[in-house]
Amino acid sequence: MIIIYALVLCSIKAQEPIFNTVELSSSFRINSFAEDNNGFLWMATKEGLVFYNGFEDLKIDSASGAYYDLVLYGDFIISGKDNGKIEVFNTQTKRIEYNIQLPSKKRINNLFLSEEKIYVSTNGDGLFVVDNLFQNPNVYQYPGNYTKYLYKIVYSSNSDRFIISSDRGLYTLVKGDSIINKHKYFPDVIVNNLTLDESNLWCATYDSGLILLDLQTDSLSKYDQQTDEKIQDIVVHENTVYFCKESGLWTLGQDGNLSEINSLCLIENIGNLFLDSESNLWVGGKESTLCKGNLLFQIIPHNLSSDIQTIFEISDRIIIGSQQGLFFRKENGRWEKVINNNITHISGFNNYLLIGSYSNGLFILDNNLKVLKNITSKNGLINDAILDCHQVENGNYIVSTLAGLQSINLSTSNNEISLEADALFEKYQFHDYFLEVFKDEKAGMLLGTDKAGLVQIDNKVVRIDSLNDKKVGSIYSITRAKDRTLWLSSSNLGLLKFNKDSLQVIEEIQFDGDPYTSIIPLEKNHLLLVRKKSIDLYDVDNNNIIYFNKEINLSHREAYFNNYFVNEKNCYFVHNNEIYKFHLPDENVKVRPFVSIDKVEVNLENIDLKETSFKETENNFNFSLTGSWLKDPTNVIYAYQLIGLNNDWYITRDRAVRFPQLPHGKY
């Protein structure tokens, strides 16, 4: 039985992706996107084919006319035009290799690559398939009594069939068959676009809202029927559906709520969406506008004026501690104060909350955020100024105060909370302020000091205050990765790995004087590293790091130490008093950036990149480099070596590399 039902949904202000405008040099009305193997962006526009490398956009000289769709095949971009012509471009040389004219001269709406065949939907002449594309192309037009106005093509591997949107609903084509059939359960409406997410087919319609077709049961669900505005495009990312109308971008979450993205830069007449390999969502306008949003990060709105110093989540409620008090986020998005104090720490134990303050000691709260007990120097603490707390076991804490360290044990019985305090650390006679406290089953107690290195207590006390004749300085953050390795952040040396009783500098992450203030352990053995000028994602296993800053609107302002919360579901951190939510993608983030040689000049004249032999007088060489880091190209640093000249590597930020008088030789 087929059930069609409509959901009545409300729009609430929730966390949103962060979007920024991408400046283009000319007026390009964008129809489609593609990403090549180097991470560069290609755009099919009404004004031609456009290549974007993160620095600048370049209109391909040999590409004239209006382009409507693109698909990547190896080192080639295959494009569909408004006159029924298919053109194949080499992504390395940016030149056209060859073209194919369909029997039809109608506009090509979509290209779909499957097993070296290109399926082509047209705007009036139906469906074509091109076989042997790179040898002796064969063009076949599908016959039959079906509408000839076809749009998007997708392929369902579960049912081994193609699904095609049209001006009369959906059509299906079994792979290897020649008969196109009308989908008998789908309504006879205009379907502009399709996106396949496992067994779910999301359909963007002209006037019937957003329709979800379950391909296993053929059941339909309808969303967003409150407006006559047509839906243009759809993208699915990590269980969230993004869809655009001409007037804006919307999301449909797992909870069934529809939300309009208010932070999107001003784009009028939105036409299409594209999700690249770095989880960036590109939003193209029909009127020469382009925006990019990073879907790994979202900002949770708040209106608190004081600095947020600590964050926690309990029962799906976000709780923050600031200089003005303890606040929690209500379902309507508003924030409500619970404690009026300078809050420095939040953690949980036995279904209770432990709150640290800078002047009133510790507070114990229940799950309903009711204050049950206040623990101060009058009833057990050595000092009321709490710097940090580390939970050794459930209810057993090491507390760092302005007067030193203290071990406390909080126990609950008959809803009564009792405290056992121990001045265990007085015998060590430390004269340090401890910024971070961490207990490890193998390494013992690790104490991060203010300006005096690391202190390890494991049967004996070991202080590590220098490494390779360099002062360690302050230790801001200590954490354990998923593979059980320990990681530390030093104010003077950057990211450090702890090995038994010594520290190791991570050479691949060059320290530039901006230390990490939080090291956040994530799944798949990743670390999220927070510092003043960037948020860095470190893949421990592959020793790869990716930087985020401008694309998430990061301001260069110091972040508080260990100002984060992470569990198996969510990761929150605070930077520049903004609350960020981070989502590690299911698939590994690609290693970026790539680099390419875009242009070579000999004696100040452009040459073909295929040329390899030159006269002795042709010895003035200029190379133009491009690192494909679309999210922040200004931070790319190049390392280059000319083999045959010497064995030296040269480091530069300049994209132009010059060798004005190369001697005779082979290079």
Protein Blocks (a to p, Z undefined) as FASTA:
>chain_A
ZZdddddddddddddddddddddfbdcddfbdcddfkopacdddfkbccddehjaccddf
klgcjdfbdcdehjaccdddfkopacdddfklopafbdcddfbfcdcfbdcdeehiacdd
deheapaddehkllcccddddedjddfbdcbdcddfklopacdddfebpadddehiabdc
ddfkbccdddfbdcdehjaccdddfklojadddfklopacdehjlbfbdcfbdcdeehia
cdddfkbccdddfkopacddfkbccdehifbdcddfkopacdddfeopacdddfkbccdd
dfbfbdcfbdcdeehiacdddfkbccdddfkopacdfbdcddfbdcdeehiacdddfklo
padddfkopafbdcdfknopabfbdfbdcdfbghiacdddfkbccddddddeehiacddd
dfklmmnopabdcfbdcddfklopadddehiapaddehiacddfbgehiaebjafbdcdd
fkopacdddfklopaddehjaccddfklccehiacfbdcddehhiacdddfkbccdddfk
lopacddfklnopacddddehiacddfkbccddeehiacdddddfbdcddddddddfbdc
eehiacdfkbcbdcfklmcccdddddddfklmmlpccddddehjamcdcddfbfbdcdfb
aceddZZ
